[in-house]
Amino acid sequence: MRLAVLYGHAVLIRGDRAAGVRVASNGRLPADPMALLEQWDRLRVLEASLPDEAYDIEVDPDALGAPVPRPRQVFAVALNYPPHAAEAGFTPPEEPLVFTKFPTCLAGPRTTVELPEGKVDWEAELVAVIGRHTHRASEERAWEAVAGLTVGQDLSERVSQLQGKPAQFSLGKSFPGFGPTGPVVVTPDEFDDPDDLEITGLLNGEVVQHDRTKSMIFPVPELVARLSAVVPLLPGDLVFAGTPAGVGNRMNPPRYLTPGDELVTRIEGIGEIRQHFTAVPRRDAP
């Protein structure tokens, strides 16, 4: 099953066509994606019963929004691919290194991001969407808690992220537009192996990041188990699962995003998100 938000309403996607959830369910399920995530099992039943002719809306990629626009909790994991840990000068961690991105940074799959002052970097990421209330899940059953997977970017302003001793990550990763996600949420059963997906990041058409999610030190089920051992997970919570090697601040010389750049992030079986970057508009003093 593929779930998206089109013109602000939850839709099911089949090919290049969509079915509005509220209309298709005769009003029994909501159009609000956050309310819908609270009724995930009912949505799965609806989707299984819909004929192809119910998908009567043409999908405009530019009209897609963040598939999970208002999560209550957003978790993110640092240094979760060994090559990225190595390029950052660290040994692979023995425990997940968890921080948060504040939810107001979230955006849809095709966006224009204003670059704040500093050094803005890219981080292509697989994002897991929680689909049911989960506390103390076992790793063996953790996939049952996951509604689906989507594509994300953990955009990061490195100056504010790394200032202070010790550094704190969250503010530098939470400027407006710094959490683009989409284009759809894909249920785990749609993949041959949800633990092994190709992930690619391109800057102005050049591949800068490329790996497979099987390289993660802590795969999605282990992250869900470890997070839920401490924090109850809620429907619609997001888990940014870490980035492969190839981020800009570890290049020689370092490379950061500039106005006019285009960043594309792709994950096998899900799709791509696409960001353009502009300077913050000048605000002249009165």
LUMTOR-603478 format. One record per residue (C-alpha): x, y, z. Coordinates in pm, 1 decimal. Layout:
REM residues N
X	Y	Z .
...
REM end
This chain:
REM residues 286
0.0	0.0	0.0 .
114.5	350.5	-85.9 .
-24.0	646.5	110.3 .
29.5	1011.4	19.1 .
-109.6	1357.4	85.7 .
-246.0	1527.4	-226.6 .
-384.2	1882.7	-209.2 .
-381.6	1843.8	169.8 .
-591.1	1524.4	179.2 .
-489.3	1163.0	244.9 .
-497.2	949.6	-70.0 .
-404.7	597.5	-169.0 .
-174.6	570.2	-469.8 .
-185.2	302.3	-736.4 .
44.5	369.2	-1030.3 .
-1.0	732.1	-1131.3 .
-355.7	757.1	-997.5 .
-496.1	829.3	-653.4 .
-809.6	751.4	-453.7 .
-921.3	995.3	-187.0 .
-949.5	803.9	139.5 .
-1252.8	992.0	273.0 .
-1450.6	955.0	-49.6 .
-1346.0	594.2	-108.8 .
-1452.4	500.2	243.9 .
-1787.1	683.4	214.2 .
-1680.9	911.3	497.4 .
-1590.8	631.8	737.9 .
-1220.8	724.6	733.0 .
-1080.2	1076.0	764.4 .
-898.9	1284.2	503.2 .
-655.7	1408.9	769.5 .
-345.3	1185.5	743.9 .
-266.4	1215.6	1114.0 .
-614.6	1102.1	1216.8 .
-592.5	827.0	957.4 .
-272.9	688.3	1109.3 .
-472.0	623.1	1426.4 .
-691.1	388.3	1218.1 .
-419.6	214.0	1022.0 .
-571.3	-135.0	1028.3 .
-903.4	-4.5	892.8 .
-716.4	172.1	612.7 .
-543.2	-152.9	515.7 .
-883.3	-322.4	489.4 .
-1017.7	-40.6	272.2 .
-718.2	-46.8	38.4 .
-746.9	-422.2	-12.3 .
-1110.6	-381.6	-122.0 .
-1071.3	-93.0	-368.3 .
-1101.5	-167.7	-740.9 .
-877.9	6.7	-991.5 .
-1162.6	236.0	-1101.5 .
-1169.5	391.5	-752.2 .
-834.3	551.5	-836.0 .
-985.8	837.9	-1031.8 .
-752.7	1127.8	-944.1 .
-449.1	1213.1	-1154.1 .
-143.2	1264.2	-933.3 .
37.0	1595.0	-977.8 .
379.7	1543.1	-814.3 .
401.7	1914.7	-734.6 .
77.8	1891.5	-533.2 .
204.5	1620.3	-297.4 .
267.8	1725.5	61.1 .
453.0	1565.9	349.2 .
280.0	1227.9	391.6 .
301.2	1262.7	770.8 .
273.0	1639.1	823.2 .
229.7	1673.0	1200.7 .
407.3	1396.0	1393.8 .
417.5	1426.2	1768.9 .
770.0	1285.9	1790.7 .
1054.6	1292.0	1538.4 .
1358.7	1080.8	1617.6 .
1685.2	1086.0	1423.4 .
1993.8	866.5	1444.9 .
2355.0	977.4	1400.8 .
2642.9	772.5	1256.5 .
2426.8	472.3	1160.5 .
2630.8	370.8	852.3 .
2991.4	258.7	916.0 .
3139.4	455.0	620.6 .
2972.3	773.3	742.9 .
3103.6	716.6	1095.7 .
3450.9	666.4	946.2 .
3439.2	983.2	732.8 .
3330.0	1175.5	1043.1 .
3630.3	1040.9	1236.9 .
3440.4	811.7	1475.1 .
3428.9	440.5	1540.0 .
3085.5	286.0	1480.7 .
2870.1	343.0	1790.7 .
2767.3	55.8	2014.7 .
2435.1	223.0	2098.8 .
2210.8	432.4	1872.1 .
2298.7	802.2	1893.5 .
1955.3	964.6	1902.8 .
1854.6	1328.7	1861.9 .
1540.4	1503.6	1738.0 .
1432.5	1724.5	1453.9 .
1156.7	1959.0	1563.9 .
834.8	1888.8	1369.3 .
801.8	2241.9	1232.2 .
1097.5	2170.1	1000.5 .
901.6	1907.6	806.0 .
810.4	1972.8	444.7 .
685.8	1789.4	139.0 .
872.8	1606.8	-135.2 .
916.4	1899.7	-375.7 .
1012.2	2218.1	-198.6 .
1220.4	2531.4	-212.8 .
1432.5	2580.8	98.2 .
1570.1	2916.9	208.8 .
1931.3	2878.8	319.3 .
2005.6	3038.7	656.8 .
2344.4	3184.7	739.2 .
2609.3	2922.5	801.6 .
2698.4	2596.6	627.1 .
2401.3	2388.6	515.6 .
2468.7	2022.4	441.3 .
2268.5	1726.7	307.5 .
2194.0	1385.6	459.7 .
1987.5	1135.9	256.8 .
1782.3	915.3	489.9 .
1530.9	634.7	507.8 .
1243.8	736.9	736.4 .
1024.4	487.8	922.7 .
665.6	587.7	1004.8 .
514.7	438.1	1319.9 .
167.1	294.9	1267.0 .
45.3	193.5	1611.7 .
98.6	271.9	1979.6 .
417.0	83.9	2068.5 .
598.7	43.7	2399.7 .
872.4	-209.5	2471.1 .
845.2	-382.8	2133.4 .
1070.2	-678.2	2069.3 .
1304.9	-652.9	1773.5 .
1145.6	-966.2	1626.1 .
803.1	-799.1	1614.7 .
911.7	-440.4	1557.9 .
809.9	-432.7	1190.2 .
450.7	-478.4	1310.3 .
471.8	-129.3	1461.4 .
583.5	31.7	1133.8 .
312.7	169.6	905.1 .
561.8	219.4	626.7 .
877.8	376.6	493.1 .
938.2	705.4	317.7 .
1226.3	916.0	185.5 .
1374.5	1199.5	390.6 .
1651.1	1455.7	406.5 .
1810.3	1553.6	736.5 .
1927.5	1895.5	618.7 .
2178.4	2033.8	866.9 .
2328.9	2377.1	930.3 .
2667.7	2268.1	1061.3 .
2774.3	2585.3	1244.4 .
2476.4	2591.0	1481.6 .
2467.0	2210.6	1497.8 .
2826.0	2178.6	1620.0 .
2866.4	2487.4	1836.5 .
2905.3	2444.5	2209.4 .
3077.4	2183.4	2421.4 .
2917.7	1938.0	2404.2 .
2750.1	2020.3	2075.3 .
2373.0	1993.4	2045.5 .
2223.6	1882.7	1715.7 .
1853.3	1957.8	1716.1 .
1831.5	2332.3	1647.0 .
2080.5	2319.6	1360.3 .
1871.3	2047.9	1196.1 .
1534.4	2216.9	1238.0 .
1530.0	2533.2	1028.0 .
1215.6	2567.9	813.9 .
1215.0	2310.0	536.4 .
1501.9	2107.8	685.7 .
1295.4	1786.8	705.7 .
1151.8	1718.3	359.4 .
978.3	1379.1	331.9 .
778.4	1181.6	78.2 .
660.3	1131.7	-182.4 .
462.5	842.4	-30.6 .
460.0	607.3	266.8 .
505.8	249.1	145.3 .
404.2	-42.7	365.2 .
680.1	-295.6	444.6 .
503.2	-579.3	262.4 .
553.2	-395.5	-69.0 .
930.2	-465.8	-59.1 .
1112.5	-788.9	-129.4 .
1325.8	-699.9	175.1 .
1245.9	-378.2	363.8 .
1586.0	-401.7	535.0 .
1778.0	-379.1	205.1 .
1691.2	-77.4	-10.4 .
1916.2	127.8	-237.0 .
1953.5	488.5	-120.3 .
2102.3	763.1	-338.9 .
2161.0	1135.8	-300.0 .
2237.4	1359.7	-599.2 .
2351.1	1722.8	-595.0 .
2298.6	1901.8	-926.3 .
2287.5	1561.4	-1095.4 .
2609.4	1430.5	-935.6 .
2584.2	1127.5	-708.2 .
2718.1	1231.9	-367.3 .
2570.9	953.7	-150.9 .
2499.9	592.2	-237.5 .
2455.8	280.9	-23.9 .
2203.4	17.1	73.4 .
2005.9	28.4	395.9 .
2132.7	-318.2	488.6 .
2456.8	-134.5	573.6 .
2294.7	33.6	873.9 .
2448.5	-53.1	1208.4 .
2105.2	-41.4	1370.5 .
1835.1	-143.6	1120.0 .
1478.2	-22.3	1150.4 .
1351.5	-309.6	1372.6 .
1635.6	-260.2	1619.7 .
1578.6	116.5	1626.7 .
1207.5	66.7	1695.7 .
1284.0	-181.6	1972.7 .
1548.5	37.7	2135.2 .
1345.8	358.7	2111.4 .
1026.4	198.2	2237.5 .
1215.1	49.7	2531.9 .
1239.9	405.3	2662.6 .
972.0	614.8	2491.3 .
620.0	505.0	2394.4 .
595.5	545.5	2017.1 .
277.5	696.6	1872.3 .
104.5	660.1	1535.2 .
268.0	902.1	1293.4 .
598.7	930.7	1479.1 .
896.6	947.5	1243.2 .
1235.5	781.1	1274.0 .
1507.0	926.7	1048.2 .
1734.5	623.6	1031.3 .
2071.8	783.4	954.1 .
2270.3	880.0	646.2 .
2534.3	706.6	430.9 .
2879.8	847.9	362.4 .
2917.4	1143.6	129.8 .
2799.5	1445.2	327.3 .
2942.7	1782.2	227.6 .
3128.9	1879.0	543.3 .
3350.7	1567.9	513.0 .
3456.5	1637.2	154.5 .
3799.5	1781.1	77.3 .
3747.0	2070.1	46.1 .
3410.0	2082.9	225.6 .
3109.2	2147.9	5.6 .
2786.7	2308.6	121.5 .
2453.6	2394.0	-37.4 .
2430.7	2725.8	-220.2 .
2145.3	2918.3	-386.5 .
2049.2	2753.5	-713.7 .
2145.0	2399.4	-606.9 .
1910.1	2106.2	-661.5 .
1918.1	1808.9	-424.5 .
1748.0	1480.9	-518.6 .
1709.9	1191.6	-275.2 .
1594.7	850.0	-398.5 .
1513.9	523.8	-226.0 .
1437.7	205.5	-413.3 .
1069.3	114.4	-415.6 .
956.6	445.0	-263.3 .
1050.7	725.2	-502.1 .
1232.9	1053.4	-481.1 .
1215.5	1393.5	-316.0 .
1358.7	1705.1	-478.1 .
1472.1	2027.4	-309.4 .
1582.0	2359.2	-459.5 .
1769.5	2615.6	-254.2 .
1749.9	2994.4	-244.7 .
1901.1	3268.8	-33.5 .
1692.4	3411.5	248.6 .
1519.6	3720.9	104.7 .
1684.1	4042.7	208.2 .
1487.7	4237.1	466.0 .
1576.6	4602.2	445.5 .
1557.5	4803.6	766.5 .
1252.6	5036.0	789.4 .
REM end
